[in-house]
Amino acid sequence: MTNKHLSIFNQLRPVTVGFDNVFDHFERMFDEDSFFRAPTMSNFPPYNIVKTGKNTYDVELALAGFSKDDIEVQYEDNMLSVKSKEKDDKSESKDENGDILHRGISKRWFSKAFTIADDVEVKGAELKDGLLKISMERIIPEGKAPRTIEIK
């Protein structure tokens, strides 16, 4: 990591509490070895991140041609990952209606990952009309909710 980035993180760490995982994430991002070797991010599948309410969010992925059996959604260690399941290519020449003369709708393998904050809970996922929607909600603990402090 460059000295410039290191000094920024070192200046911020003493005035923050509980953000160690955020700083560690940024340090890994700016690590010179991994920064220059990082794989290029794929634009497939296209996606939206939508704020649907004060504390609710949806991640929407356009997955035309995929069924729910073709997709795997996992959440572990603040990482939400969506990927296609690998299938054998023996069924590529036929579908339920017969022989395929031209395949223009891609069903290629993909993997997409999103970093989710500690206080955000993944509520569920739904695939409808070629759009996978993963719903999330920010859970605000009672201790973080706005309140008035009585002065004694």
Buried (B, 14 or more C-beta within 10 A) or exposed (E): BEEEBEEBBEEEEEEEEEBEEBBEEBEEEBBEEEEEEEEEEEEBBEBEEEEEEEEBBBBBBEBEEBEEEBBEBEBEEBEBEBBBEEEEEEEEEEEEEEEEEEEEEEBEEBEBEBEBEEEBEBEEBEBEEEBBBBBBBBEEEEEEEEEEEEEE
